[in-house]
Amino acid sequence: MLSLATPRTIKRLLSALKSLFHSHSHRPHQRMPAMRQPQPYLERYISLEDLRGRFGAVMPLQLVKLVARDIVTALRENEKRGVIHGDINQSSIVMLSRDLNWLLARFKDDDSDGEGVDDSSTTGSFEEQFPTVFRLAIVDAHPQASLSVRSPEAILQASCGVSSDLWSLACVIYLLLTGELLFDPGFQCADLGLTPDESHIIQMIEMLGDFPEDLVRRGSESKKWFHSDGSFLMDTTLYPVTLGDVLRQHLALSHDDLNETFDFLARIIRISPSDRASVREMSRHRWLSS
């Protein structure tokens, strides 16, 4: 004979059904539900920051392209699912530990000047030579890890999207190629009495020009640094520089490689998100497959 369910059993069943319903509800523009750092009994992941410790401050160009290709692909998948990552940095780009020896054998050359091993004898396309290695994770990184790669809209606390993730990736790519930060929020803060955000914004304006008025109006924190018409509040001397200038200064690449690297980054490093290339466009950029 079957016994009737007790009130406690019914309550537990309703609670479980409620949780199941909410777990499948649609939440547009949600943060990426990516893998988190695995438990000790799962396979260990190695971060991009750890990998840089094996290669040094400057990583081989082809290895950086591999990182860029894999993460752009991941961002395109995120865009299709309507999610953003929101915290791309050296710690959130990871690889399986089993791939480390392959990468070291493929790219590490202690006697080279940072260009990696010679692949001239290898046949096949870039995709055939280099399988997917890198992926995105959500990690509890130190807050400083993300400061230098924040997009303009993230600093102003305006709405962010996959374009903001692309900006962060471009800043990481620049760091991998040069060993330097594209924008350093700590630059001259102590000497000039600037906050990290002020220093960051000034460097962006020096390289990319004024912040557009529509972006300033969308930012909940914009009034700290901008007038309502988009003009900068601070009276400071600007020292204009271009992305091309800094790339030529820091990269010892061939003319063609330098131009393609510049073209890739320049399509992303733009103040207004609407002026940046889309993830789809960047996934087809020649730099990623050459």
C-alpha positions in Angstrom: 0.0 0.0 0.0 1.4 3.4 -1.0 1.7 6.0 1.7 0.7 9.6 1.2 3.4 12.2 0.8 4.0 14.3 3.9 3.9 18.1 3.8 7.7 18.2 4.2 8.1 15.9 1.1 5.8 18.1 -0.9 7.6 21.3 0.2 11.0 19.7 -0.9 9.5 18.7 -4.3 8.1 22.2 -5.0 11.4 23.7 -4.0 13.3 21.5 -6.4 10.9 22.2 -9.3 11.3 26.0 -8.6 15.1 25.7 -8.8 14.9 23.7 -12.0 12.6 26.3 -13.6 14.8 29.2 -12.7 18.0 27.4 -13.9 16.4 27.2 -17.4 15.0 30.7 -17.6 16.3 33.1 -20.3 18.5 35.9 -19.0 19.8 38.1 -21.8 23.2 39.7 -21.6 24.2 37.6 -18.6 27.8 37.2 -17.5 29.5 34.2 -18.9 28.7 30.9 -17.1 32.1 29.6 -17.9 34.1 27.0 -16.2 35.6 28.0 -12.9 38.9 26.8 -11.5 38.6 23.0 -11.2 38.7 21.1 -7.9 42.0 19.3 -7.1 40.6 16.0 -8.3 39.9 17.4 -11.8 42.5 18.1 -14.5 44.6 21.2 -13.7 44.5 24.3 -15.8 47.3 26.6 -16.5 46.7 30.3 -16.9 48.2 32.6 -19.6 49.9 34.4 -16.8 51.6 31.1 -15.8 52.5 30.4 -19.4 54.2 33.8 -19.7 56.5 32.7 -16.8 57.8 29.9 -19.1 58.4 32.2 -22.1 59.3 35.5 -20.5 57.7 38.9 -20.9 57.5 38.7 -24.7 55.9 35.7 -26.3 56.4 34.4 -29.9 54.2 36.0 -32.5 52.6 32.7 -33.6 51.8 31.7 -30.1 50.1 35.1 -29.5 48.1 34.5 -32.7 47.0 31.1 -31.3 45.8 32.8 -28.1 44.0 35.5 -30.1 42.3 33.0 -32.5 41.0 30.7 -29.7 39.6 33.5 -27.6 38.0 35.4 -30.5 36.4 32.1 -31.4 35.2 31.7 -27.8 33.8 35.3 -27.8 31.9 34.6 -31.0 30.3 31.7 -29.3 29.4 33.8 -26.3 27.9 36.4 -28.6 25.6 33.8 -30.2 24.5 32.8 -26.7 23.9 36.3 -25.6 26.5 36.3 -22.8 29.6 38.4 -22.1 32.6 37.4 -20.1 33.3 40.7 -18.5 36.7 40.0 -17.0 39.2 38.9 -19.7 42.8 39.1 -18.4 45.9 36.9 -18.1 44.3 34.8 -15.4 41.0 34.1 -17.1 42.6 32.7 -20.3 43.6 29.2 -19.5 44.8 25.9 -21.1 44.9 22.3 -20.0 48.1 21.3 -18.3 48.5 18.4 -20.7 49.0 21.0 -23.6 52.0 22.7 -21.9 54.7 20.4 -23.1 53.3 20.6 -26.7 53.4 24.4 -26.6 56.9 24.4 -25.1 58.2 22.0 -27.8 56.5 23.9 -30.5 57.4 27.5 -29.6 60.1 27.6 -26.9 63.6 28.1 -28.1 66.1 29.3 -25.5 68.6 30.3 -28.1 66.1 32.5 -30.1 65.2 36.2 -29.8 61.6 35.4 -28.9 60.3 34.5 -32.3 60.0 30.8 -31.4 60.9 27.7 -33.4 61.2 27.7 -37.2 58.0 26.2 -38.7 59.0 26.6 -42.3 59.2 22.8 -42.7 55.6 22.3 -41.5 52.8 22.0 -44.0 49.2 22.7 -43.7 47.0 25.7 -42.8 47.4 27.6 -39.5 44.2 25.8 -38.2 45.7 22.4 -39.1 49.0 23.1 -37.5 47.6 24.6 -34.3 44.5 23.0 -32.7 42.4 24.8 -30.2 44.3 25.2 -27.0 43.1 28.3 -25.1 39.7 28.9 -23.5 38.0 31.3 -21.1 37.4 30.7 -17.5 35.9 32.7 -14.6 38.5 33.0 -11.9 39.0 34.9 -8.7 41.9 37.0 -9.9 43.4 39.9 -8.1 41.5 43.1 -9.0 44.7 44.7 -10.4 44.8 42.0 -13.1 41.9 43.6 -14.9 42.5 47.3 -14.4 44.8 47.9 -17.4 42.5 46.1 -19.8 39.2 47.8 -19.0 37.4 49.3 -21.9 36.3 52.9 -21.9 32.7 52.0 -21.3 33.7 49.8 -18.4 35.5 52.7 -16.7 32.5 55.0 -17.2 30.1 52.3 -16.0 28.2 52.3 -19.3 26.6 49.2 -20.7 29.1 46.6 -21.8 29.0 43.9 -24.4 31.1 41.4 -26.3 32.9 44.4 -27.8 34.1 45.3 -24.3 35.6 41.8 -24.1 37.3 42.3 -27.5 38.9 45.5 -26.2 40.3 43.6 -23.1 41.6 40.8 -25.4 43.4 43.4 -27.6 45.1 44.9 -24.6 46.2 41.4 -23.5 47.5 40.7 -27.0 49.6 43.9 -26.9 51.0 42.8 -23.5 52.0 39.4 -24.8 53.7 40.9 -27.9 55.6 43.7 -26.2 55.8 42.9 -22.5 54.3 46.3 -21.8 50.9 47.6 -20.9 49.0 49.4 -23.6 47.4 51.6 -21.0 48.9 51.8 -17.5 46.5 53.1 -14.9 49.3 53.6 -12.4 51.3 55.9 -14.7 52.3 59.1 -13.0 49.5 58.8 -10.4 51.9 59.6 -7.5 53.8 62.3 -9.4 50.7 64.2 -10.6 48.2 63.3 -8.0 46.0 61.3 -10.4 43.7 58.5 -9.6 44.2 55.3 -11.7 41.0 56.0 -13.6 42.1 59.6 -14.4 45.5 58.4 -15.7 43.8 55.6 -17.7 41.4 58.0 -19.4 44.1 60.5 -20.2 46.2 57.9 -21.9 43.2 56.8 -23.9 42.5 60.4 -25.0 46.1 60.9 -25.9 46.1 57.8 -28.2 42.5 57.7 -29.5 41.1 61.2 -29.2 38.1 62.5 -27.2 35.4 60.4 -25.7 32.2 60.7 -27.8 29.3 62.6 -26.1 26.9 59.7 -26.5 29.2 57.3 -24.6 29.8 59.9 -21.9 26.0 60.3 -21.4 25.5 56.6 -21.0 28.1 56.2 -18.2 26.8 56.4 -14.7 30.3 57.5 -13.5 31.0 59.9 -16.3 30.3 63.0 -14.3 33.5 62.3 -12.3 35.6 63.1 -15.3 33.5 64.7 -18.1 31.2 67.7 -18.7 27.7 66.9 -20.0 28.9 67.7 -23.5 31.6 65.1 -23.4 34.6 67.4 -22.8 37.2 66.4 -20.2 36.9 68.0 -16.8 40.6 68.1 -16.0 42.9 70.8 -17.3 46.0 68.8 -18.2 48.6 68.8 -20.9 48.1 66.0 -23.4 51.0 64.2 -25.2 49.4 62.6 -28.3 50.7 59.3 -29.5 49.4 56.7 -32.0 49.0 53.0 -31.7 51.2 52.6 -34.7 53.9 54.6 -32.9 54.0 52.4 -29.9 53.9 49.2 -31.9 56.9 50.3 -34.0 58.7 51.3 -30.9 58.2 48.0 -29.1 57.9 45.3 -31.8 60.8 44.0 -33.8 58.8 42.4 -36.6 58.9 42.4 -40.4 57.1 45.1 -42.2 54.3 42.8 -43.2 53.9 41.3 -39.7 53.9 44.7 -38.1 51.3 46.1 -40.5 49.0 43.1 -40.0 49.4 43.3 -36.2 48.6 47.0 -36.3 45.5 46.4 -38.5 44.2 43.8 -36.2 44.6 45.8 -33.0 43.5 49.1 -34.6 40.1 47.7 -35.5 39.4 47.0 -31.9 41.2 49.7 -29.9 38.7 52.5 -30.5 36.9 54.6 -27.9 33.3 54.0 -29.0 32.1 50.4 -29.1 30.1 51.2 -32.2 33.3 52.0 -34.1 35.0 48.7 -33.3 34.9 45.7 -35.6 32.6 43.0 -34.6 33.7 39.6 -33.2 32.6 38.0 -36.5 34.7 40.4 -38.5 37.7 39.8 -36.2 37.3 36.1 -36.4 38.0 36.4 -40.2 40.9 38.7 -39.9 44.0 37.5 -41.9 46.3 38.0 -38.9 44.7 35.1 -37.1 45.4 32.6 -39.8 48.8 33.7 -41.2 
